[in-house]
Amino acid sequence: MKKLSFFSFLLLFATIFSTAQEWSAFPVPANAGSGKVWQLQSNISDDFNYNMSEGNRPAAFTNKWYPRYHNAWTGPGKTLWNSPQAWANGDQLAIQAVRVPGTDQVYCGIITNKTRIRYPVYFEVSAKIMNQTLANAFWLLSPDDTQEIDAMEGYGGGAGQQWFAERMHLSHHVFIRSPFQDYQPKDPGSWHRKSPAGAVWRGAYHRYGCYWRDPWHLEYYIDGQLVRTVSGRDIIDPNNFTNGTGLNKEMDIIIDAENQTDWRPGPTDAELESGNIFWVDWMRVYKPVNGNNNGGGNNGGNNPLVTLRKGNSTGFAIDGGPGGARGQNVYLWSYNQNNVNQQWIEINRGGGFYSYQKRNTNFCIDGSSGGGNGRNVKLWDCNPNNQNQQFRKINVNGNTRLQKRNAPGFSIDGRGGGSNGQNVHMWSSSNNNGNQAWIITQIGTAKNGSLKDGISESESNVSIYPNPAVDHVNISLKNDVKTADVMVLDMQGKLIYNRTFNSNINKINTSNFTKGLYLIQVKTAQQTVTKKLTIK
C-alpha cells in the first residue's frame, strides 16, 4: 500500500478516535421513554485520551474533574485518598494504590466530577478492576453525604476473597448524619454474580451502568444487559430516612479505590507492589430529551447526517476538529465522508432554519453574536433558542448558501481556495460568492442515539464479522470483488496487521490481539470501508 494512503489512514484513525469517542459503538441500553432519545452530556463525559500526572494535568481533565473527594474526608477504613494516585496514560484513567510508608494505611486515587447530575440520567463506565482486596468504585454521592448510588463496587481478589471476586456489588445508600444511620439493601441481588460459576470480574474490561430514572427507580446494567432493578419505597428507603423524597438530590460522580478495613482485610505489600491498577477506559453520561428537536441537540430521531463540502473547492469540507469544546474553531479539511469530524446532524428548527450538530457531541456550528466580516465560525453548546446556530438554506445554482438567521446579511464563508486548517468565517451574504456555496450531502441518519455509517452493510461490497470478535474475524468480499487491502490499527495508531486478500472469504486470526477496540480498513477497487472492531 502506498505511503500516502497509509498516513492518510493514520490521520483518519486519529480523528475517529479523538471524536467518535470509544463509547459510540455502544448504544445506551436503557429505554429513554416514550418520545425521548438519549443526549450525551459531553461536558461531563470523558474518554481520558490524554496524558496526565500530578502537577501536569491538562485542561481536558481540570475542566471536568477534581483529583480529590468532594469534601475533606480522607476515606473509609485505612484509606488515604491522594491526588498523585490518579493519572492517565493517553488512553485510560489509572486509579492506583500505594502503601503509606511505615503504616498500615494505603494512598488511593480518586477523582470527582465538577458537574453534578440528577435524575433522569444514565451514567456508565468502562473499567477493569484491580486484582486486590481494595474496593474499586464508580458511584454518585450527594454533597451533604445523605444519598448514594453505587453503579459498581468491585473487589478483585486477595487471599480468601473468591466469593467477592466473583460478584459485583450494585447498590445504594440513604443516610441520616446525626445520629448516624445508614440504610443499604441487603438482598442477594445486590451482589451480581459473574457467569459461569467461578468466573471473576477482574482481568477484563466491562461496562457498568445505571439508569437513575426517578427518586424511586434504579436500573443496573453490565455490558449492556439489565441485571438488577430496584423500585419502590420498600427497597429504596424503607426507613424513611429521606422524609419521603427518595433519591432526589443532585449528586457528584466519583471514581476511586478504597481500603475498607472496617469490614474487609487490607491489601498485602505484595499486592500493592505488583502495580495493580483500576483502569477506566471511559465514563459517559446521558439525559433523555424530547425526540422532536425541542432539545438543544439531537442524537436521535431520523435527522439527516450530512457533510458540508465547499462548492468551489470540492476537495475540502467543514470540519469541527478533534473532540468538542466551547469556542473551538470550525475549519476546512480534506474531504472524507468517513471522517467523523466532518459529519453533522442537520436539525430542522422550524421556519426554514437549520442547525448543524457535530456528530457524537452536543456542540453546534455557531456564527457568534451579531454579524461581521471575518468573524470565525465556532462550536458552541447546542441550544434551540440560540439563533446564532440557525441558518436558512438558500439555493445557489444547485449548491446551498447558509445564511445566519439573526444576521441575514452574513453567511458561512469558506474563504478563497481551500487548505487544511483554513478557518471558516462569516462574510457578507452574496449569491455570487462561490466561497459561500456548499454541497450538502446526506450520508446517513441519526437514529436511537447511534448513527448510521455512510455505507450500510447491505450497500457495501465488504462484510466484516463477527464484531465483536474473540479469536478471529472474517472479511467477506461480495458482488464479484476479488481483491482487498486490509489494515488493522490499535488505539495508539500502531499498524498491527496488513495484508492483501484475493479470495471471497478471508479470516484474520485475532487470538493474539489484546482485548479492546481497533480500527479495521478494507480497501477494494470500488470503495474503502472503515469500521471499529472490538476484540473480546
Disulfide bonds with the S-S distance in Angstrom:
Cys364-Cys382 2.00
